[in-house]
Amino acid sequence: MYYQCFIDNEFIDASNGARMSVVNPANGAQWAEVPACTGEDVARALASSQKAQKSWALLPAFERAKYIYKIAEGIEKERDLLEELLVQEQGKSRAEAAGEVTDTIRYMTYSAEAARRLRGDIFPSDNPREQLFIYKVPYGVTLGLMAYNYPLALIGRKVGPALVTGNTMIIKPHEATPVTASVFCRIVQEAGLPAGVINMLTGTGAEVGAPLTESPIVRMITLTGSIRAGQMIAEASAKNITALSLELGGSAPFIVLKDADIDAAVEAAVVARFANAGQVCICNETVLVEEAIADEFTEKLLKRAAEVKLGDPATNGGMGPITTAGALERVEKIVADSVAAGAKVALGGKRPANAPFEGGNWYEPTVLVDATPETAAVQEEIFGPVLPIVRVKDYEEALSIANARPDGLSAYLWTQNPSVYMDAIQRLETGTIFLNSGITGLIQGYHNGHKLSGVGGEDGIYGIEGYLQKRTVYQKF
């Protein structure tokens, strides 16, 4: 199957006709192709987005919202197709794909609902016969750079807020997962959006991502990706002082103290590690368990983790594969380095002998014990189905290990002591804290990182606010 890119309300090939292959991570087989866009295509998309933005911004927000609702309706109409494509290109189970489609619709509808809640401020002036207004206005042309773990949901998460606030957006999907982006654009076309409001380019970072990021036409960039990707984007866009919203990686600690509900914590730890084959930015990446309960917790966690089976994602047979071959190799290296430094494999730890399909990016659900804060699997964001367990003497040691990290996207804390979790709210250096809670995310919340985990954020009223800049007006009368 061949899926085209989308410029100026038309589906097109790359200007030179070049194509890229899309591989199914479950079996390693090529199943689709997309255009390998060029600098000429980038220039065309930039011109289209720039031309459309002024008139789009002048539409009342309520009118813009009507288009967003139509997109959401179109996504629901194409639910079955989108779920199938997500399974094929990303490797998640059909049930997880269904959840992603639902989340995408929620992102779009929440943004549309916000149209009547966009607001500025009026402040009293120091001077007679004068008003002081703070208007909120769009940036203009925005660029949405997507990660491969949620190819469709991340589009909805970025496109909805960008459009309702009067921006246009160029979508750049990850090279490994570009197909759902093409289908999304067909839905955009059917919804009747004006040409240029949404453009989408497929291709490599060097040929497409770099010139888009460096363009002075792009006034805001929103990226979901690794810390290194965020640093590269920040550097490339610096000369234009482009506004940035960077949701980057992090290695979330899962702290379990001696007064925790152990059974509930075990269940939450396993789900939060192995969901989507561990490819969730806010996944549980390292358990920090208090010594007094470490044996009991570890025994129960190993038993529960052993129940996580690999299986055909199309039939909800179990945990799916890692999305890319490069990511699989990275996971293998992290485990090997961890074991070489003294950690022990208590479960899994290798590619399965009997994978559901030959040739795929399969890796067993893995638990490492005897890990330390210096272990590679603790130091690095694994982004795969590997969970190291570190024993700590108390809450203060766990907090010290967590805060010593250069990143801070999310953290989990299990305790029944209100004083401890209130202290953690003040002292844990992270964007999101899950207190006696498993992995979750609500559209009305705010998803952001501290330290190297990014700037800006997404979701809720604060996420939508991030797509607006302020304009101060002094009006004499």
C-alpha positions in Angstrom: 0.0 0.0 0.0 1.2 3.5 -0.8 0.2 6.5 1.4 0.9 10.0 0.1 1.8 13.2 2.0 -0.6 16.1 2.1 0.1 19.7 0.9 -2.4 22.5 0.2 -5.3 20.1 0.5 -3.9 17.7 -2.1 -2.3 14.3 -1.7 1.0 14.3 -3.5 4.2 12.3 -4.1 7.7 13.5 -3.2 8.9 16.0 -5.8 11.5 13.5 -7.0 9.2 10.5 -6.7 11.3 8.9 -4.0 9.6 6.6 -1.4 10.3 5.2 2.0 9.3 1.7 3.3 7.2 1.1 6.4 7.9 -2.1 8.3 5.6 -4.1 10.5 7.4 -4.5 13.8 5.7 -7.7 14.6 7.2 -9.6 11.6 9.8 -7.3 10.0 7.9 -7.3 6.7 7.5 -4.2 4.6 3.8 -3.5 4.2 3.5 0.1 3.1 5.4 3.0 1.4 5.3 6.8 1.9 6.9 9.6 0.0 10.5 10.5 1.0 9.9 14.2 0.8 12.5 16.8 -0.3 13.5 20.4 0.3 11.2 21.4 -2.5 8.3 19.7 -0.8 9.2 21.5 2.5 9.2 24.8 0.8 5.8 24.2 -0.7 4.3 23.1 2.6 5.7 26.2 4.4 4.3 28.5 1.8 0.9 26.8 2.0 0.8 27.0 5.7 1.8 30.6 5.8 -0.7 31.7 3.2 -3.6 30.0 5.0 -2.8 31.1 8.5 -3.9 34.8 8.4 -7.5 34.0 7.1 -7.7 31.0 9.5 -6.9 33.2 12.5 -9.5 35.7 11.5 -12.3 33.1 11.7 -14.1 33.2 15.0 -12.8 30.4 17.3 -16.2 28.9 17.3 -16.1 28.5 13.5 -12.7 26.9 13.7 -14.1 24.5 16.3 -16.7 23.3 13.9 -14.0 21.9 11.6 -12.3 20.3 14.6 -15.5 18.5 15.5 -15.9 17.3 12.0 -12.4 15.8 12.2 -13.3 14.1 15.4 -16.4 12.6 13.8 -14.3 11.4 10.9 -11.9 9.7 13.2 -14.7 7.8 14.8 -16.1 6.9 11.4 -12.7 5.4 10.4 -12.0 3.8 13.8 -11.6 0.2 12.5 -9.2 1.2 9.8 -7.1 3.4 12.2 -6.9 0.7 14.8 -5.7 -1.8 12.2 -3.1 0.6 10.9 -1.8 1.4 14.4 -1.3 -2.3 15.1 0.6 -2.7 11.8 2.9 0.3 12.0 3.5 0.6 15.7 3.0 -2.9 17.1 0.6 -2.2 19.9 -2.3 -4.5 20.6 -5.7 -4.0 19.0 -7.1 -3.0 22.4 -4.3 -0.5 23.0 -4.9 0.8 19.4 -8.6 1.3 20.2 -7.7 3.3 23.3 -5.4 5.5 21.2 -8.2 6.2 18.7 -10.5 7.2 21.6 -7.8 9.4 23.1 -7.3 11.2 19.7 -11.0 11.9 19.5 -10.9 13.3 23.1 -8.0 15.6 22.3 -9.8 17.0 19.3 -13.2 17.5 21.0 -11.6 19.0 24.1 -9.9 21.5 21.9 -13.1 22.3 20.0 -14.9 22.8 23.3 -12.3 25.3 24.4 -13.2 27.7 21.6 -15.6 29.6 23.8 -13.1 29.7 26.7 -10.2 31.4 25.1 -9.7 34.6 27.0 -7.4 37.5 27.6 -7.3 40.0 30.5 -8.2 43.6 31.3 -6.2 45.4 33.9 -6.7 48.9 35.4 -4.5 51.5 34.0 -2.4 54.0 36.1 -3.6 56.7 33.8 -7.0 58.4 33.4 -9.1 57.6 30.4 -7.0 54.6 29.4 -7.6 50.8 29.2 -5.0 48.1 29.4 -5.8 44.9 27.5 -3.8 41.6 27.2 -4.9 39.8 24.0 -4.0 36.2 23.2 -3.1 35.7 19.6 -1.8 32.7 17.6 1.9 32.2 16.8 1.2 31.6 13.1 2.7 28.5 11.4 3.4 25.7 13.8 5.3 22.5 13.4 4.2 19.2 15.0 7.0 16.6 15.4 5.6 13.2 16.5 7.2 10.3 18.3 6.5 6.7 17.2 4.9 5.4 20.3 1.5 7.0 19.7 1.4 8.0 16.1 -2.3 9.1 16.0 -2.9 10.4 19.5 0.1 12.8 19.4 -1.4 14.3 16.2 -4.7 14.9 17.9 -2.9 16.2 21.0 -1.1 18.9 19.0 -3.4 19.6 16.0 -6.5 20.3 18.1 -5.0 23.1 20.3 -3.1 24.5 17.4 -6.1 24.9 15.2 -8.6 26.2 17.8 -6.2 29.0 18.7 -5.8 30.1 15.1 -2.5 28.5 14.1 -1.9 26.4 11.1 0.3 23.2 11.5 2.7 21.2 9.5 2.7 17.6 10.7 5.9 15.6 10.5 5.3 12.0 11.7 8.1 9.7 12.8 9.7 7.8 9.9 8.7 4.5 11.4 5.0 5.3 11.8 3.8 7.7 9.1 0.8 5.8 7.7 -1.9 6.9 10.2 -0.9 10.5 9.6 -1.8 10.1 5.9 -5.2 8.7 6.8 -5.7 11.5 9.3 -5.1 14.0 6.5 -7.7 12.3 4.4 -10.2 12.9 7.3 -9.0 16.5 7.4 -9.7 16.9 3.7 -13.2 15.3 4.0 -13.9 17.7 6.9 -13.5 20.6 4.5 -10.7 22.5 6.2 -9.3 25.4 4.0 -6.3 24.5 2.0 -3.0 24.9 4.0 -4.4 24.8 7.5 -3.0 21.3 7.8 0.0 20.0 5.8 1.8 16.8 6.3 5.3 15.7 5.2 6.9 12.3 5.5 10.6 11.7 5.2 13.8 11.8 7.2 14.9 14.2 9.8 17.8 15.4 7.7 15.7 16.0 4.5 12.4 17.2 6.1 12.7 17.8 9.8 15.9 19.9 9.7 14.7 22.5 7.1 11.3 22.8 8.8 12.9 23.3 12.2 15.3 25.9 10.8 12.7 27.9 8.8 11.9 31.4 10.0 8.3 30.8 8.7 7.7 28.3 11.6 7.0 30.4 14.7 6.3 27.5 17.1 7.5 23.9 17.3 5.9 21.2 19.4 7.9 18.0 19.8 7.3 14.7 21.5 10.6 12.9 21.5 13.8 12.1 23.3 15.9 14.5 25.2 18.6 14.4 22.5 15.9 15.2 19.9 14.7 18.1 22.0 18.3 19.5 22.3 18.8 19.3 18.6 15.5 21.1 17.9 16.3 23.8 20.4 19.7 24.3 18.8 18.4 24.3 15.3 15.6 26.8 16.0 17.6 29.1 18.2 18.6 31.5 15.5 14.9 32.3 14.8 14.0 32.4 18.5 11.2 30.0 17.7 8.8 29.2 20.5 9.1 25.7 21.7 7.0 23.1 23.5 9.2 20.1 24.1 7.7 17.0 25.8 10.9 14.9 26.2 12.0 11.7 27.8 12.5 10.8 31.4 13.1 7.8 33.6 10.2 7.6 36.1 11.0 6.3 39.5 8.3 4.0 41.1 8.8 4.5 44.8 7.3 1.9 47.1 7.5 2.4 50.9 7.0 -0.1 53.7 3.5 1.1 54.5 2.3 0.8 50.9 -0.5 -1.5 49.7 1.9 -4.0 48.2 -0.6 -5.9 46.0 -2.0 -2.7 44.5 1.5 -1.3 44.0 2.7 -4.5 42.3 -0.2 -4.4 39.9 0.4 -0.8 39.1 4.1 -1.3 38.6 3.6 -4.1 36.1 1.0 -2.3 34.1 3.0 0.9 34.1 6.1 -0.9 32.8 4.8 -3.2 30.2 2.0 -1.2 28.6 2.7 -0.6 24.9 5.8 -2.8 25.4 7.2 -0.2 27.7 7.1 2.5 25.1 5.3 5.2 27.1 7.1 8.3 28.2 5.6 8.2 31.7 6.1 4.5 32.2 7.5 3.1 35.4 11.2 2.8 34.5 12.8 1.9 37.9 11.3 0.5 41.1 12.8 2.0 44.3 11.5 -0.2 47.0 12.1 0.1 50.8 14.3 -2.6 52.2 11.7 -3.7 54.8 9.3 -5.0 52.1 11.7 -5.6 49.2 11.6 -9.4 49.3 7.8 -9.6 49.5 7.3 -6.9 46.8 9.9 -8.5 44.4 8.5 -12.0 44.8 5.0 -10.7 44.0 6.1 -8.5 41.2 8.0 -11.4 39.5 5.0 -13.6 39.7 2.7 -10.9 38.2 5.2 -9.9 35.5 5.5 -13.6 34.5 1.8 -13.4 33.5 2.6 -10.8 30.8 2.8 -12.9 27.6 3.9 -12.0 24.2 1.3 -12.3 21.5 -0.1 -11.3 18.1 -1.1 -7.7 18.6 -3.8 -7.9 16.0 -5.7 -10.5 18.1 -4.8 -9.0 21.6 -2.6 -12.1 22.1 -0.4 -10.3 24.6 2.3 -7.6 24.7 3.4 -6.6 21.3 6.9 -5.9 19.9 9.2 -2.9 20.2 8.5 -0.6 17.3 11.9 -0.2 15.7 14.9 -2.6 15.3 17.2 0.2 16.5 15.2 0.5 19.8 15.3 -3.2 20.3 19.1 -3.2 19.9 19.4 -0.4 22.4 17.3 -2.3 25.0 19.5 -5.4 24.5 22.6 -3.3 25.1 21.2 -1.6 28.2 20.4 -5.1 29.7 23.8 -6.4 28.8 25.6 -3.4 30.3 23.4 -3.7 33.5 24.2 -7.4 33.9 27.9 -6.8 33.3 27.9 -4.3 36.1 26.3 -6.7 38.6 22.5 -6.7 38.1 20.8 -10.1 37.7 18.1 -11.1 35.3 15.2 -12.5 37.4 12.8 -12.7 34.5 13.2 -12.6 30.7 16.3 -10.7 29.5 16.4 -11.8 25.9 14.7 -12.1 22.6 12.2 -14.9 22.9 13.0 -18.3 21.4 9.4 -18.7 20.3 8.2 -15.3 19.2 4.7 -15.0 17.8 6.2 -14.1 14.4 9.7 -14.5 13.0 11.6 -11.4 12.1 9.9 -9.0 14.5 11.3 -6.8 17.2 10.3 -9.0 20.1 11.8 -8.9 23.6 10.7 -10.7 26.7 9.1 -8.9 29.6 12.2 -8.5 31.8 12.9 -7.8 35.5 16.4 -7.0 36.8 17.2 -7.4 40.5 20.3 -6.3 42.5 20.3 -3.1 40.5 21.9 0.1 41.9 21.5 3.8 41.0 24.5 3.4 38.8 23.1 0.5 36.8 22.7 1.3 33.1 19.0 0.3 33.2 18.5 2.8 36.0 20.6 5.6 34.5 19.1 5.5 31.1 15.5 5.8 29.8 14.9 2.2 28.6 11.7 2.8 26.6 11.2 -0.9 26.4 9.9 -3.8 28.5 12.7 -3.9 31.1 12.2 -3.1 34.8 15.1 -2.8 37.3 14.5 -3.0 41.0 16.7 -1.0 43.5 16.4 -1.4 47.2 16.5 1.7 49.4 16.7 2.2 53.1 13.9 4.8 53.3 11.9 7.6 51.6 14.8 10.1 51.8 17.1 7.8 49.9 14.5 7.2 47.3 13.9 10.9 47.0 17.6 11.6 46.7 18.0 9.0 43.9 15.0 10.3 42.0 16.0 14.0 42.2 19.6 13.2 41.3 18.4 12.5 37.7 18.9 15.3 35.1 15.4 14.7 33.8 12.0 14.9 35.5 9.0 13.9 33.6 7.0 11.7 36.0 7.3 9.7 39.3 5.2 7.3 41.3 4.9 7.1 45.1 3.2 4.4 47.1 2.6 5.2 50.8 -0.2 5.5 53.2 1.5 8.4 55.1 -0.1 11.8 54.2 2.9 13.7 55.5 5.2 11.8 53.1 3.2 12.3 50.0 2.5 16.0 50.8 6.3 16.3 51.2 6.8 14.6 47.9 4.5 17.1 46.1 6.8 19.8 47.3 10.2 18.1 46.8 9.9 15.6 43.9 11.5 17.4 40.9 9.1 16.1 38.2 6.2 17.3 36.0 3.7 14.6 37.1 3.4 12.6 40.3 1.2 9.5 40.6 0.4 9.1 44.3 -1.0 5.6 45.1 -2.0 5.6 41.5 -1.1 3.6 38.4 -0.3 5.1 35.0 -3.0 7.4 33.7 -3.5 10.7 32.0 -6.6 12.9 31.8 -7.2 15.4 29.0 -8.0 18.2 31.5 -4.6 17.7 33.3 -1.3 19.0 32.1 1.5 16.9 30.7 4.9 18.5 31.1 8.5 17.8 32.2 11.0 19.5 34.5 14.7 19.8 33.9 15.9 18.0 30.8 12.4 16.5 30.3 11.3 19.6 28.4 9.7 23.1 28.3 6.1 24.0 27.8 3.5 21.2 28.0 0.3 19.8 26.6 -3.3 19.1 27.6 -5.9 21.0 29.5 -6.3 24.7 29.7 -2.5 25.2 30.1 -1.7 23.2 27.1 -4.1 25.2 24.9 -2.6 28.4 26.4 0.8 27.3 25.1 -0.3 27.8 21.5 -1.1 31.5 22.1 1.2 34.5 22.6 0.3 37.7 24.4 -0.3 41.1 22.9 -0.6 44.1 25.2 -2.7 47.1 24.1 -2.9 50.5 25.8 -6.1 52.2 24.6 -6.8 55.9 25.3 -10.4 57.1 25.1 
